[in-house]
Structures are given as structure tokens and as C-alpha cells.
Amino acid sequence: MKVLMIGDVYGASGRESLKQNLPKIVSKENIDFVVVNGENVTHGISITQKHFNELKGIGVDVITSGNHIFENDEVVNYIKTTPDLLRPLNMNSFNPGAGFVIKNFQKKKIAVVNLLGTAFMPDKVNSPYETMDKFLAENQNKFDILLVDFHAEATAEKLAFAWNYDGMITAFVGTHTHVQTADERILPKGTAYITDLGMTGPRDSIIGVNPEEVIFKEKTGRPTRFKPSTNKAGFGALLVEIDDKTNKAINIKRILCSLQAKMSVKSKN
């Protein structure tokens, strides 16, 4: 089985990149299951139901999110009945929606878990370790493959979490920084890992935003309204090949499409 996990889709430019690149990669690499981080899909903040439906319509199986998920009021209502859209599992339990989903796929049960980190993050959340331990205890033997999107700022926090659950998680991907890291690997006990998938969004930007607006705020300290860049978008993802017998990761490829749409693929096994 081959799973594709795609980094933060940012605004209209990111959605267009996803539409252009996803079908090609799915066909070329024989992808079976697709997970996309969608917390920045709609104008850079959250995801409307219209855009959720767009992503599902082009073959996305599960959409994860992060700290911006509830910054669009529409989400509060439709996420309640939309199991394929996740909010971080360790968010306050008063929030609607689910933090994980278990999907039946080709005689396999695939669990997708979404978590928020705690270091340098703006919102207070529950311990991701306590939350993950509870998930594992309550869902023991209910899934064959476990995919985790850990939405966090700090590299060390992502690494520590992945190493702690090495062998229990099939594939661990970091999101949130919008910068793809070149540290993809399979950890000693079999977990496929990358610190950050990067962004599926405008490359000539500052993490998706027009540079001049960010520069103004950095130079003056004055508040300004950030607007999503409309420049051409890149595409960041990790392809994980999973052994059908052992349910362990056996190969990974880091995917990064440049502005010229030339795809860079790095394979490690």
C-alpha cells in the first residue's frame, strides 16, 4: 500500500497546486490513500465546506488541520457531521468534531490522528502524550495502519514524540511551519518520519503571505492584515510505502514541486 501525506494547503494558490499535482502523482506513484492538512485552505485560515468538498472531489481521503481550524465559524457547524475533517485530538474537548478517524480500505483499517504540539504554539492544549496514550489504549486492535499529523512549531518536540511512539505509529509527519525539511527517514522500530511536510502553497511568499505585509510588521511592529499570496504554488508531501503483511513502512519518498513544476523526489528505504 502507498500513502501520500500532503503539507498545509494554503489559499487559492495552494488549492490550484493540489488540483494540478495530486492526480499526476497518484497516477505516477500508484497512490492508494491520501491525507491532506487543510487548516489554511480557505484564504489562508481554516476550510469552508465548499473547499472541503473540492478536496474530497479530487481524491483526498482525510483532511487534517491545526490551530487555525475554528477561525471560520462555518467549520463549527459542519465538522460535527464530517468525520473526514479532523481537528486536533488534544484540543479542548468542548470543541466539536473528532481528532481521529478509522477508515476501512482494501481489507485494512487505517487510523488517522491529528495532534497539536505545545512548544511556541499560541493555544493551550492537552498533553499530546496523554492524549495519544489514551487513544492507543481505547483503540487497541481496531486499526492496522496508524498515520499521525503532528501540527507543531518545534523540531525537537516532533522528534521526541515520534521516537517515543516509534514502532507504534506507521507514519509520523509534522506540519505547521510551511517549510519542508530534508530529514525523512524510517526510525529504528519502523516509523516513517519527517519533521515537516512543508507547504502546498505560494512559494514566493512568507509562509503563504505576501512578503511586503510581513516585512512591514517585522520592521515597524505595527499590526497589519496578512493576505494570501497569489503567486505560483509548490507542493510538499511524503509518500510512504507500507508492507501489506507487516503493516510497517518499508520505503519513503519526499516530494517537493518547484515553481517550474519540476518534481524533486528523494527516496529512502
C-alpha positions as CSV (number, residue, x, y, z in Angstrom):
1,M,0.0,0.0,0.0
2,K,1.1,3.5,-0.8
3,V,0.0,6.5,1.3
4,L,0.6,10.2,0.4
5,M,0.6,12.8,3.1
6,I,0.5,16.4,1.9
7,G,1.6,19.5,3.7
8,D,-0.5,22.6,4.5
9,V,-2.6,23.7,1.5
10,Y,-2.6,27.5,1.6
11,G,-5.3,29.6,-0.1
12,A,-6.4,29.6,-3.7
13,S,-2.8,29.1,-5.0
14,G,-2.4,26.0,-2.8
15,R,-5.7,24.6,-3.9
16,E,-4.8,25.0,-7.5
17,S,-1.5,23.3,-7.0
18,L,-3.2,20.4,-5.3
19,K,-5.6,20.1,-8.2
20,Q,-2.8,20.1,-10.7
21,N,-0.3,17.9,-8.9
22,L,-2.3,15.3,-6.9
23,P,-3.9,13.4,-9.9
24,K,-0.5,13.2,-11.6
25,I,1.3,11.9,-8.5
26,V,-1.4,9.5,-7.7
27,S,-1.3,8.0,-11.2
28,K,2.5,8.0,-11.4
29,E,3.2,6.5,-8.0
30,N,0.1,4.3,-7.7
31,I,-1.1,6.0,-4.5
32,D,-3.8,4.3,-2.6
33,F,-4.7,6.7,0.3
34,V,-4.3,10.5,0.6
35,V,-4.2,12.7,3.7
36,V,-4.0,16.5,3.4
37,N,-3.5,19.2,6.0
38,G,-6.3,21.7,5.3
39,E,-6.1,24.3,8.1
40,N,-5.1,27.0,5.6
41,V,-7.2,26.1,2.6
42,T,-9.7,29.0,2.7
43,H,-7.9,32.3,2.3
44,G,-5.1,31.0,4.5
45,I,-7.3,30.3,7.5
46,S,-9.4,27.2,8.1
47,I,-11.6,25.5,5.5
48,T,-15.1,26.1,4.3
49,Q,-17.4,23.2,3.5
50,K,-17.2,24.2,-0.2
51,H,-13.5,23.8,-0.2
52,F,-13.7,20.6,1.9
53,N,-15.9,19.2,-0.8
54,E,-13.5,20.4,-3.5
55,L,-10.6,18.5,-1.9
56,K,-12.7,15.3,-1.4
57,G,-13.7,15.6,-5.1
58,I,-10.1,15.3,-6.3
59,G,-9.4,12.2,-4.3
60,V,-8.4,13.3,-0.8
61,D,-9.4,10.7,1.8
62,V,-8.9,12.5,5.1
63,I,-8.2,16.2,5.9
64,T,-6.3,17.1,9.0
65,S,-5.9,20.6,10.5
66,G,-4.3,22.6,13.2
67,N,-4.5,25.6,15.5
68,H,-6.5,27.7,12.9
69,I,-9.3,25.2,12.3
70,F,-12.0,27.1,14.2
71,E,-11.2,30.5,12.9
72,N,-14.0,30.1,10.4
73,D,-17.4,29.9,12.0
74,E,-18.8,27.7,9.3
75,V,-16.5,24.9,10.5
76,V,-18.0,24.8,13.9
77,N,-21.3,23.5,12.4
78,Y,-20.3,21.2,9.6
79,I,-17.4,19.5,11.3
80,K,-19.8,17.8,13.7
81,T,-21.1,15.6,10.9
82,T,-17.9,15.4,8.8
83,P,-15.7,12.6,10.1
84,D,-13.2,13.0,7.3
85,L,-12.3,16.5,8.6
86,L,-10.2,16.3,11.8
87,R,-9.5,18.9,14.4
88,P,-6.5,18.2,16.7
89,L,-7.4,15.4,19.2
90,N,-5.8,17.2,22.2
91,M,-7.8,20.4,21.7
92,N,-10.2,21.3,24.5
93,S,-12.9,18.6,24.5
94,F,-15.7,21.2,24.3
95,N,-14.8,21.8,20.7
96,P,-16.9,19.9,18.1
97,G,-15.5,17.3,15.7
98,A,-13.2,14.4,16.0
99,G,-9.4,14.2,16.4
100,F,-9.1,10.9,14.6
101,V,-10.9,8.7,12.2
102,I,-10.5,5.0,11.3
103,K,-11.2,4.2,7.7
104,N,-11.9,0.8,6.1
105,F,-9.7,0.5,3.0
106,Q,-8.7,-2.6,0.9
107,K,-9.2,-5.1,3.8
108,K,-7.2,-2.7,6.1
109,K,-8.2,-0.3,8.8
110,I,-6.4,3.0,8.6
111,A,-6.4,5.3,11.6
112,V,-5.5,9.0,11.1
113,V,-4.8,11.0,14.2
114,N,-4.3,14.8,14.3
115,L,-2.4,16.4,17.2
116,L,-1.2,19.8,18.2
117,G,2.2,20.5,19.7
118,T,2.7,22.7,22.8
119,A,6.1,24.5,22.3
120,F,5.8,28.0,21.0
121,M,2.2,27.4,20.0
122,P,-0.5,30.1,20.7
123,D,-3.2,28.0,22.1
124,K,-3.3,25.9,25.3
125,V,-4.0,22.3,24.6
126,N,-3.8,19.0,26.5
127,S,-0.7,16.9,26.6
128,P,-0.2,15.2,23.2
129,Y,1.4,12.2,25.1
130,E,-1.5,11.7,27.4
131,T,-3.9,12.1,24.5
132,M,-2.1,9.6,22.4
133,D,-1.7,7.1,25.2
134,K,-5.5,7.3,25.7
135,F,-6.2,6.9,22.0
136,L,-3.9,3.8,21.8
137,A,-5.5,2.2,24.9
138,E,-9.1,2.8,23.7
139,N,-8.5,1.7,20.1
140,Q,-6.2,-1.3,20.6
141,N,-6.6,-3.8,17.8
142,K,-9.0,-1.5,16.0
143,F,-6.6,-0.5,13.2
144,D,-3.8,-1.9,11.1
145,I,-2.1,1.3,10.0
146,L,-1.6,4.5,12.1
147,L,-0.9,7.8,10.4
148,V,-0.2,10.9,12.6
149,D,-0.2,14.5,11.6
150,F,1.6,16.4,14.4
151,H,0.9,20.1,13.9
152,A,3.7,21.9,15.8
153,E,6.4,24.5,15.7
154,A,9.4,22.9,17.4
155,T,11.6,20.3,15.6
156,A,12.6,18.8,18.9
157,E,9.1,18.3,20.1
158,K,8.2,16.5,16.9
159,L,11.2,14.3,17.0
160,A,10.7,13.4,20.7
161,F,7.1,12.5,20.1
162,A,7.9,10.3,17.1
163,W,10.7,8.5,18.9
164,N,8.5,7.8,21.9
165,Y,6.0,6.1,19.7
166,D,8.4,4.5,17.2
167,G,7.0,1.2,16.1
168,M,3.5,2.0,17.2
169,I,2.9,4.7,14.5
170,T,3.2,3.7,10.9
171,A,3.9,7.2,9.6
172,F,4.5,10.4,11.5
173,V,4.5,13.7,9.7
174,G,5.0,17.2,11.1
175,T,3.1,20.2,9.7
176,H,2.6,23.9,10.6
177,T,6.0,25.6,9.7
178,H,5.2,25.6,5.9
179,V,8.9,24.7,5.3
180,Q,9.8,21.2,4.1
181,T,12.6,19.5,6.0
182,A,15.1,17.2,4.4
183,D,15.2,14.7,7.3
184,E,12.9,12.0,6.1
185,R,13.8,8.6,7.5
186,I,12.4,5.3,8.9
187,L,13.1,5.2,12.6
188,P,14.7,2.1,14.2
189,K,11.5,0.4,15.1
190,G,9.8,1.1,11.8
191,T,8.0,4.5,11.9
192,A,8.3,6.6,8.8
193,Y,9.2,10.2,9.8
194,I,9.6,13.7,8.5
195,T,9.8,16.9,10.7
196,D,7.7,18.9,8.3
197,L,5.9,18.2,5.0
198,G,6.2,21.9,4.0
199,M,3.5,23.9,2.3
200,T,1.4,23.3,-0.7
201,G,1.1,27.0,-1.4
202,P,2.7,30.0,-2.9
203,R,6.5,29.6,-2.9
204,D,7.3,33.3,-3.5
205,S,5.8,34.3,-0.2
206,I,6.4,34.3,3.5
207,I,4.8,31.0,4.7
208,G,1.9,31.8,2.3
209,V,1.5,35.6,2.9
210,N,2.6,38.5,0.7
211,P,6.1,39.4,1.7
212,E,5.6,43.1,1.9
213,E,2.9,42.8,4.6
214,V,5.1,40.6,6.8
215,I,8.1,42.9,6.3
216,F,6.0,45.9,7.3
217,K,5.0,44.2,10.6
218,E,8.5,43.0,11.3
219,K,10.1,46.4,10.6
220,T,7.5,48.6,12.4
221,G,5.9,46.3,15.0
222,R,2.5,47.7,13.9
223,P,-0.4,45.4,13.2
224,T,-1.3,44.7,9.6
225,R,-3.7,42.4,7.7
226,F,-2.0,39.5,6.1
227,K,-3.2,38.5,2.6
228,P,-2.5,35.2,0.9
229,S,-0.1,35.4,-1.9
230,T,-1.4,34.5,-5.4
231,N,2.0,33.5,-6.7
232,K,2.5,30.1,-8.2
233,A,2.4,27.3,-5.6
234,G,4.7,24.5,-4.7
235,F,3.6,21.1,-3.5
236,G,5.1,19.4,-0.4
237,A,4.4,15.8,0.5
238,L,5.7,12.5,1.8
239,L,5.0,9.2,0.1
240,V,5.1,6.2,2.4
241,E,5.1,2.6,1.1
242,I,3.7,0.1,3.6
243,D,4.2,-3.6,3.6
244,D,0.8,-5.4,3.2
245,K,1.8,-8.2,5.5
246,T,3.6,-6.4,8.4
247,N,1.8,-3.0,8.1
248,K,5.3,-1.4,8.5
249,A,6.8,1.4,6.4
250,I,9.3,-0.1,4.0
251,N,10.1,3.0,1.8
252,I,9.6,6.7,1.8
253,K,9.8,9.5,-0.8
254,R,9.9,13.2,0.0
255,I,8.2,15.1,-2.8
256,L,8.7,18.8,-3.5
257,C,7.4,20.5,-6.7
258,S,9.2,23.7,-7.5
259,L,7.8,26.9,-9.2
260,Q,8.6,25.4,-12.6
261,A,6.6,22.3,-11.6
262,K,9.7,20.1,-11.8
263,M,9.2,17.5,-9.1
264,S,12.0,16.6,-6.8
265,V,11.7,13.1,-5.4
266,K,14.1,11.7,-2.7
267,S,13.7,8.0,-1.9
268,K,15.0,6.3,1.3
269,N,14.4,2.8,2.5
